[in-house]
Amino acid sequence: MMPGKHKDTTIAFRPSEWARAVIEQRAALSGMYKKDFITRSCVYSNIVVVGKRENVQRIVDALQEMQIVMKEIAGQIQSGSFSLQDESYQELKRDYLALAVTVADIAEGAAYLFDKKSPAKRRNWKAELELEQYCYVLGLEGGRKMQLKKGKIHDMIFYEKEGEMMGAGNQADLKRQETLKAIETLSLLDDDLMTLAFDRNIEATELLLNVILQRDDLKVLEVAAQSEYKNPMSSGRSIIIDIYAEDREGKVYDIEVQRASAGADGHRARFHSSMIDMKMLKAGQEFKEIHDSYVIFITASDVIGAGCPLYHVDRVIKETGVYFGDGSHIIYVNGSYKDDSNPIGKLVHDFRCMSSVDMFYPELAKQVKYFKETEGGREIMCQVFEELAEKRAEETRIETLFHSIKNLMKSMKWTAEQAMVAMDISENDQILLKSKF
């Protein structure tokens, strides 16, 4: 471990090929990052997959992918044109057997949902019946073929018929309680709360900018949260900025909050600055008419590392040390700075606060109080969390499909188009997926 790079110790090990295959499948279907899955497996011993829509869909997609490949292989074997090399065959066998075993374990873990007990401990069956199971999956035993139906998998693992679903109301209540607990831990350093607190809030934005720019006369004309700046290139990267503001002098401000230092990388600041500049001039305007722009990162930690409350980044002429004067400014606000005797210290203190009663500036406190401590505000926050969960679920669904396509391309030597046709992927999804290749 390099000094100063990581605060957590690295743990590494070399599993057998079979153990690796099982770990890979279990981590993928649990919906967690591999490191989180392994950590929780060690600490808690057992994992129960929560019946969220995206987790169920992940399992369904993985099984459907396996079905497609198994049918293709079975057809090749029956026609005498089996094309896989031994090494590829062994790898495919390990991965799909690990998948089948993992899904069986998930189904056993969900037995309590149907008031049923999981079968007695019988872990040895996995090793003893490995060959028999794999032959069954291939459909070679007595001509049987594996048939997977999305609805049946849904029902088998997590759901019953409508009106008979066990504990649906309790699960909804539990989910809401978990959401409310998550809201309690938020501060203005979390963009979910920050964007709501500052959206169309001229008073709070004026306070923020006057403190950071060490002024008392800045007047804001317009404020908007989650403003999208689209790249004119069809394959170019676009951005969504946390808070967009414009003052009466026409200067533009992009205000970002970042808990993770990686999100405040200098290259990102450069890209944000360029995207903002791109929209400032209309056809026929002179370049000198472009207004000043400010990209401001408020970070949870001191990403520069010099212990200063503020860091101003401006272009200078190296040989003379004179400011270049192009009107482009980048500012980093050190969210870990602690000195309540000055305005910037009070500001970052308020950004760290999880309760409005502990805050200095009433312009910020009343927004935090509304969204975290009133019924109406908490309802809005819950809705934001639900929309974010749906967005992430959709992103996960597309990412899962993308990896399934790549697996089919590798194992079956297919093109992306052939894999998508085999998986019966919709035209809209195909457009999204093609952009990822």
Contacts in CASP RR format, 6 or more apart in sequence:
PFRMAT RR
TARGET T0000
AUTHOR 0000-0000-0000
METHOD contacts of the structure
MODEL  1
MMPGKHKDTTIAFRPSEWARAVIEQRAALSGMYKKDFITRSCVYSNIVVV
GKRENVQRIVDALQEMQIVMKEIAGQIQSGSFSLQDESYQELKRDYLALA
VTVADIAEGAAYLFDKKSPAKRRNWKAELELEQYCYVLGLEGGRKMQLKK
GKIHDMIFYEKEGEMMGAGNQADLKRQETLKAIETLSLLDDDLMTLAFDR
NIEATELLLNVILQRDDLKVLEVAAQSEYKNPMSSGRSIIIDIYAEDREG
KVYDIEVQRASAGADGHRARFHSSMIDMKMLKAGQEFKEIHDSYVIFITA
SDVIGAGCPLYHVDRVIKETGVYFGDGSHIIYVNGSYKDDSNPIGKLVHD
FRCMSSVDMFYPELAKQVKYFKETEGGREIMCQVFEELAEKRAEETRIET
LFHSIKNLMKSMKWTAEQAMVAMDISENDQILLKSKF
1 9 0 8 1.000
1 10 0 8 1.000
15 23 0 8 1.000
17 94 0 8 1.000
18 94 0 8 1.000
18 98 0 8 1.000
21 94 0 8 1.000
21 95 0 8 1.000
21 97 0 8 1.000
21 98 0 8 1.000
22 98 0 8 1.000
22 101 0 8 1.000
22 102 0 8 1.000
23 34 0 8 1.000
23 37 0 8 1.000
23 38 0 8 1.000
24 34 0 8 1.000
24 95 0 8 1.000
24 98 0 8 1.000
25 62 0 8 1.000
25 95 0 8 1.000
25 98 0 8 1.000
25 99 0 8 1.000
25 101 0 8 1.000
25 102 0 8 1.000
26 37 0 8 1.000
26 41 0 8 1.000
26 47 0 8 1.000
26 98 0 8 1.000
26 102 0 8 1.000
26 105 0 8 1.000
27 33 0 8 1.000
27 34 0 8 1.000
27 37 0 8 1.000
27 38 0 8 1.000
28 58 0 8 1.000
28 62 0 8 1.000
29 49 0 8 1.000
29 55 0 8 1.000
29 58 0 8 1.000
29 59 0 8 1.000
29 62 0 8 1.000
29 99 0 8 1.000
29 102 0 8 1.000
29 103 0 8 1.000
29 106 0 8 1.000
30 37 0 8 1.000
30 47 0 8 1.000
30 49 0 8 1.000
30 55 0 8 1.000
31 37 0 8 1.000
31 49 0 8 1.000
31 54 0 8 1.000
31 55 0 8 1.000
31 58 0 8 1.000
31 396 0 8 1.000
32 40 0 8 1.000
37 47 0 8 1.000
40 47 0 8 1.000
41 47 0 8 1.000
48 109 0 8 1.000
48 110 0 8 1.000
49 55 0 8 1.000
49 59 0 8 1.000
49 106 0 8 1.000
49 110 0 8 1.000
51 157 0 8 1.000
51 158 0 8 1.000
52 393 0 8 1.000
53 393 0 8 1.000
54 392 0 8 1.000
54 393 0 8 1.000
54 396 0 8 1.000
54 397 0 8 1.000
56 153 0 8 1.000
56 154 0 8 1.000
56 157 0 8 1.000
56 158 0 8 1.000
57 393 0 8 1.000
57 397 0 8 1.000
57 400 0 8 1.000
58 396 0 8 1.000
58 397 0 8 1.000
58 400 0 8 1.000
59 103 0 8 1.000
59 106 0 8 1.000
59 153 0 8 1.000
59 157 0 8 1.000
60 150 0 8 1.000
60 153 0 8 1.000
60 154 0 8 1.000
61 397 0 8 1.000
61 400 0 8 1.000
61 401 0 8 1.000
61 404 0 8 1.000
62 99 0 8 1.000
62 103 0 8 1.000
62 400 0 8 1.000
62 404 0 8 1.000
63 99 0 8 1.000
63 103 0 8 1.000
63 148 0 8 1.000
63 153 0 8 1.000
64 148 0 8 1.000
64 150 0 8 1.000
64 423 0 8 1.000
65 404 0 8 1.000
65 407 0 8 1.000
65 408 0 8 1.000
65 423 0 8 1.000
66 96 0 8 1.000
66 99 0 8 1.000
66 100 0 8 1.000
66 137 0 8 1.000
67 146 0 8 1.000
67 148 0 8 1.000
68 408 0 8 1.000
68 422 0 8 1.000
68 423 0 8 1.000
69 92 0 8 1.000
69 96 0 8 1.000
69 408 0 8 1.000
69 411 0 8 1.000
69 412 0 8 1.000
70 96 0 8 1.000
70 137 0 8 1.000
70 138 0 8 1.000
70 139 0 8 1.000
70 146 0 8 1.000
71 145 0 8 1.000
72 412 0 8 1.000
72 422 0 8 1.000
73 82 0 8 1.000
73 84 0 8 1.000
73 92 0 8 1.000
73 138 0 8 1.000
74 138 0 8 1.000
74 139 0 8 1.000
74 140 0 8 1.000
74 145 0 8 1.000
76 82 0 8 1.000
76 83 0 8 1.000
77 138 0 8 1.000
77 140 0 8 1.000
83 413 0 8 1.000
84 92 0 8 1.000
84 411 0 8 1.000
88 411 0 8 1.000
92 411 0 8 1.000
93 134 0 8 1.000
96 134 0 8 1.000
96 137 0 8 1.000
97 130 0 8 1.000
97 133 0 8 1.000
97 134 0 8 1.000
97 137 0 8 1.000
100 133 0 8 1.000
100 137 0 8 1.000
101 126 0 8 1.000
101 133 0 8 1.000
106 157 0 8 1.000
107 156 0 8 1.000
107 157 0 8 1.000
108 118 0 8 1.000
108 119 0 8 1.000
109 118 0 8 1.000
110 157 0 8 1.000
110 158 0 8 1.000
111 117 0 8 1.000
111 118 0 8 1.000
112 118 0 8 1.000
113 158 0 8 1.000
113 166 0 8 1.000
114 160 0 8 1.000
114 166 0 8 1.000
115 166 0 8 1.000
132 141 0 8 1.000
135 141 0 8 1.000
136 144 0 8 1.000
136 146 0 8 1.000
137 146 0 8 1.000
139 145 0 8 1.000
139 146 0 8 1.000
155 161 0 8 1.000
159 165 0 8 1.000
160 166 0 8 1.000
176 382 0 8 1.000
179 381 0 8 1.000
179 382 0 8 1.000
179 385 0 8 1.000
179 386 0 8 1.000
180 378 0 8 1.000
180 382 0 8 1.000
182 385 0 8 1.000
183 372 0 8 1.000
183 378 0 8 1.000
183 381 0 8 1.000
183 382 0 8 1.000
183 385 0 8 1.000
184 354 0 8 1.000
184 372 0 8 1.000
185 354 0 8 1.000
186 192 0 8 1.000
186 193 0 8 1.000
186 354 0 8 1.000
186 372 0 8 1.000
186 381 0 8 1.000
187 193 0 8 1.000
187 351 0 8 1.000
187 352 0 8 1.000
187 353 0 8 1.000
187 354 0 8 1.000
187 368 0 8 1.000
188 194 0 8 1.000
188 197 0 8 1.000
188 257 0 8 1.000
188 350 0 8 1.000
188 351 0 8 1.000
188 352 0 8 1.000
188 353 0 8 1.000
188 364 0 8 1.000
188 368 0 8 1.000
189 257 0 8 1.000
189 259 0 8 1.000
189 298 0 8 1.000
189 300 0 8 1.000
189 335 0 8 1.000
189 351 0 8 1.000
189 352 0 8 1.000
190 257 0 8 1.000
190 259 0 8 1.000
191 242 0 8 1.000
191 256 0 8 1.000
191 257 0 8 1.000
192 381 0 8 1.000
192 384 0 8 1.000
192 385 0 8 1.000
192 388 0 8 1.000
193 368 0 8 1.000
193 371 0 8 1.000
193 372 0 8 1.000
193 381 0 8 1.000
194 242 0 8 1.000
194 243 0 8 1.000
194 257 0 8 1.000
195 225 0 8 1.000
195 226 0 8 1.000
195 242 0 8 1.000
195 243 0 8 1.000
196 225 0 8 1.000
196 367 0 8 1.000
196 371 0 8 1.000
196 380 0 8 1.000
196 381 0 8 1.000
196 384 0 8 1.000
197 204 0 8 1.000
197 364 0 8 1.000
197 367 0 8 1.000
197 368 0 8 1.000
197 371 0 8 1.000
198 204 0 8 1.000
198 205 0 8 1.000
198 208 0 8 1.000
198 223 0 8 1.000
198 225 0 8 1.000
198 243 0 8 1.000
198 255 0 8 1.000
198 367 0 8 1.000
199 223 0 8 1.000
199 224 0 8 1.000
199 225 0 8 1.000
199 226 0 8 1.000
199 243 0 8 1.000
200 223 0 8 1.000
200 224 0 8 1.000
200 225 0 8 1.000
201 223 0 8 1.000
201 367 0 8 1.000
202 220 0 8 1.000
202 221 0 8 1.000
202 223 0 8 1.000
203 363 0 8 1.000
204 363 0 8 1.000
204 364 0 8 1.000
204 367 0 8 1.000
205 220 0 8 1.000
205 223 0 8 1.000
205 243 0 8 1.000
205 245 0 8 1.000
205 255 0 8 1.000
206 218 0 8 1.000
206 219 0 8 1.000
206 220 0 8 1.000
207 361 0 8 1.000
207 363 0 8 1.000
207 364 0 8 1.000
208 255 0 8 1.000
208 347 0 8 1.000
209 215 0 8 1.000
209 218 0 8 1.000
209 220 0 8 1.000
209 245 0 8 1.000
209 247 0 8 1.000
209 253 0 8 1.000
210 216 0 8 1.000
210 217 0 8 1.000
210 218 0 8 1.000
211 343 0 8 1.000
211 344 0 8 1.000
211 347 0 8 1.000
212 296 0 8 1.000
212 310 0 8 1.000
212 331 0 8 1.000
212 333 0 8 1.000
212 344 0 8 1.000
212 347 0 8 1.000
213 294 0 8 1.000
214 343 0 8 1.000
218 247 0 8 1.000
219 247 0 8 1.000
219 248 0 8 1.000
220 245 0 8 1.000
220 246 0 8 1.000
220 247 0 8 1.000
220 248 0 8 1.000
221 246 0 8 1.000
221 247 0 8 1.000
221 248 0 8 1.000
221 250 0 8 1.000
222 244 0 8 1.000
222 245 0 8 1.000
222 246 0 8 1.000
223 243 0 8 1.000
223 244 0 8 1.000
223 245 0 8 1.000
224 243 0 8 1.000
224 244 0 8 1.000
224 245 0 8 1.000
225 242 0 8 1.000
225 243 0 8 1.000
225 244 0 8 1.000
226 240 0 8 1.000
226 241 0 8 1.000
226 242 0 8 1.000
227 240 0 8 1.000
227 241 0 8 1.000
227 244 0 8 1.000
228 238 0 8 1.000
228 239 0 8 1.000
228 240 0 8 1.000
229 238 0 8 1.000
229 239 0 8 1.000
229 240 0 8 1.000
229 241 0 8 1.000
229 275 0 8 1.000
229 276 0 8 1.000
229 278 0 8 1.000
229 279 0 8 1.000
230 238 0 8 1.000
231 237 0 8 1.000
231 238 0 8 1.000
231 275 0 8 1.000
232 278 0 8 1.000
235 435 0 8 1.000
237 271 0 8 1.000
238 275 0 8 1.000
239 271 0 8 1.000
239 272 0 8 1.000
239 275 0 8 1.000
241 254 0 8 1.000
241 255 0 8 1.000
241 256 0 8 1.000
241 272 0 8 1.000
241 276 0 8 1.000
242 254 0 8 1.000
242 255 0 8 1.000
242 256 0 8 1.000
242 257 0 8 1.000
243 253 0 8 1.000
243 254 0 8 1.000
243 255 0 8 1.000
243 256 0 8 1.000
244 252 0 8 1.000
244 253 0 8 1.000
244 254 0 8 1.000
244 255 0 8 1.000
245 252 0 8 1.000
245 253 0 8 1.000
245 255 0 8 1.000
246 252 0 8 1.000
246 253 0 8 1.000
247 253 0 8 1.000
249 291 0 8 1.000
249 292 0 8 1.000
250 291 0 8 1.000
251 291 0 8 1.000
251 292 0 8 1.000
251 293 0 8 1.000
251 294 0 8 1.000
252 276 0 8 1.000
252 280 0 8 1.000
252 291 0 8 1.000
252 292 0 8 1.000
252 293 0 8 1.000
252 294 0 8 1.000
253 293 0 8 1.000
253 294 0 8 1.000
253 296 0 8 1.000
254 272 0 8 1.000
254 273 0 8 1.000
254 276 0 8 1.000
254 293 0 8 1.000
254 294 0 8 1.000
254 295 0 8 1.000
254 296 0 8 1.000
255 296 0 8 1.000
255 298 0 8 1.000
256 264 0 8 1.000
256 272 0 8 1.000
256 295 0 8 1.000
256 296 0 8 1.000
256 297 0 8 1.000
256 298 0 8 1.000
257 297 0 8 1.000
257 298 0 8 1.000
257 299 0 8 1.000
257 351 0 8 1.000
258 264 0 8 1.000
258 297 0 8 1.000
258 298 0 8 1.000
258 299 0 8 1.000
258 300 0 8 1.000
259 299 0 8 1.000
259 300 0 8 1.000
260 300 0 8 1.000
261 299 0 8 1.000
261 301 0 8 1.000
261 303 0 8 1.000
264 297 0 8 1.000
264 299 0 8 1.000
264 303 0 8 1.000
264 332 0 8 1.000
266 330 0 8 1.000
269 295 0 8 1.000
269 297 0 8 1.000
269 313 0 8 1.000
269 330 0 8 1.000
270 330 0 8 1.000
272 295 0 8 1.000
273 293 0 8 1.000
273 295 0 8 1.000
273 328 0 8 1.000
273 330 0 8 1.000
276 293 0 8 1.000
276 295 0 8 1.000
277 290 0 8 1.000
277 293 0 8 1.000
277 328 0 8 1.000
280 290 0 8 1.000
280 291 0 8 1.000
280 293 0 8 1.000
281 287 0 8 1.000
281 289 0 8 1.000
281 290 0 8 1.000
290 327 0 8 1.000
292 327 0 8 1.000
292 328 0 8 1.000
292 329 0 8 1.000
293 327 0 8 1.000
293 328 0 8 1.000
293 329 0 8 1.000
294 329 0 8 1.000
294 330 0 8 1.000
294 331 0 8 1.000
295 329 0 8 1.000
295 330 0 8 1.000
295 331 0 8 1.000
296 330 0 8 1.000
296 331 0 8 1.000
296 332 0 8 1.000
296 333 0 8 1.000
297 303 0 8 1.000
297 330 0 8 1.000
297 331 0 8 1.000
297 332 0 8 1.000
297 333 0 8 1.000
298 333 0 8 1.000
298 335 0 8 1.000
298 348 0 8 1.000
298 351 0 8 1.000
299 332 0 8 1.000
299 333 0 8 1.000
299 334 0 8 1.000
299 335 0 8 1.000
300 335 0 8 1.000
300 336 0 8 1.000
301 334 0 8 1.000
301 335 0 8 1.000
301 336 0 8 1.000
302 308 0 8 1.000
302 334 0 8 1.000
302 335 0 8 1.000
302 336 0 8 1.000
302 337 0 8 1.000
303 332 0 8 1.000
303 334 0 8 1.000
304 311 0 8 1.000
304 332 0 8 1.000
304 334 0 8 1.000
307 334 0 8 1.000
307 337 0 8 1.000
308 334 0 8 1.000
308 337 0 8 1.000
309 333 0 8 1.000
309 334 0 8 1.000
309 337 0 8 1.000
309 339 0 8 1.000
309 342 0 8 1.000
309 344 0 8 1.000
309 345 0 8 1.000
309 348 0 8 1.000
310 331 0 8 1.000
310 332 0 8 1.000
310 333 0 8 1.000
310 334 0 8 1.000
310 344 0 8 1.000
311 331 0 8 1.000
311 332 0 8 1.000
311 334 0 8 1.000
312 329 0 8 1.000
312 330 0 8 1.000
312 331 0 8 1.000
313 329 0 8 1.000
313 330 0 8 1.000
313 331 0 8 1.000
313 332 0 8 1.000
314 323 0 8 1.000
314 324 0 8 1.000
314 325 0 8 1.000
314 328 0 8 1.000
314 329 0 8 1.000
314 330 0 8 1.000
315 323 0 8 1.000
315 324 0 8 1.000
315 325 0 8 1.000
315 326 0 8 1.000
315 328 0 8 1.000
316 322 0 8 1.000
316 323 0 8 1.000
316 324 0 8 1.000
317 324 0 8 1.000
333 344 0 8 1.000
333 347 0 8 1.000
333 348 0 8 1.000
334 348 0 8 1.000
335 348 0 8 1.000
335 351 0 8 1.000
335 352 0 8 1.000
336 348 0 8 1.000
337 344 0 8 1.000
337 345 0 8 1.000
337 348 0 8 1.000
338 345 0 8 1.000
338 348 0 8 1.000
338 349 0 8 1.000
339 345 0 8 1.000
340 346 0 8 1.000
340 349 0 8 1.000
340 360 0 8 1.000
346 360 0 8 1.000
346 361 0 8 1.000
347 360 0 8 1.000
347 361 0 8 1.000
349 359 0 8 1.000
349 360 0 8 1.000
350 359 0 8 1.000
350 360 0 8 1.000
350 361 0 8 1.000
350 364 0 8 1.000
350 365 0 8 1.000
353 359 0 8 1.000
353 368 0 8 1.000
354 372 0 8 1.000
355 368 0 8 1.000
355 372 0 8 1.000
355 373 0 8 1.000
356 365 0 8 1.000
356 366 0 8 1.000
356 368 0 8 1.000
356 369 0 8 1.000
356 372 0 8 1.000
356 373 0 8 1.000
357 365 0 8 1.000
359 365 0 8 1.000
359 368 0 8 1.000
370 376 0 8 1.000
370 377 0 8 1.000
371 377 0 8 1.000
371 378 0 8 1.000
371 380 0 8 1.000
371 381 0 8 1.000
372 378 0 8 1.000
372 381 0 8 1.000
398 429 0 8 1.000
398 432 0 8 1.000
398 433 0 8 1.000
398 436 0 8 1.000
401 423 0 8 1.000
401 425 0 8 1.000
401 429 0 8 1.000
401 433 0 8 1.000
402 433 0 8 1.000
402 436 0 8 1.000
404 419 0 8 1.000
404 423 0 8 1.000
405 416 0 8 1.000
405 419 0 8 1.000
405 420 0 8 1.000
405 423 0 8 1.000
405 425 0 8 1.000
405 433 0 8 1.000
408 414 0 8 1.000
408 419 0 8 1.000
408 422 0 8 1.000
408 423 0 8 1.000
409 415 0 8 1.000
409 416 0 8 1.000
409 419 0 8 1.000
412 418 0 8 1.000
412 419 0 8 1.000
414 422 0 8 1.000
416 433 0 8 1.000
416 434 0 8 1.000
416 437 0 8 1.000
420 430 0 8 1.000
420 433 0 8 1.000
425 433 0 8 1.000
END
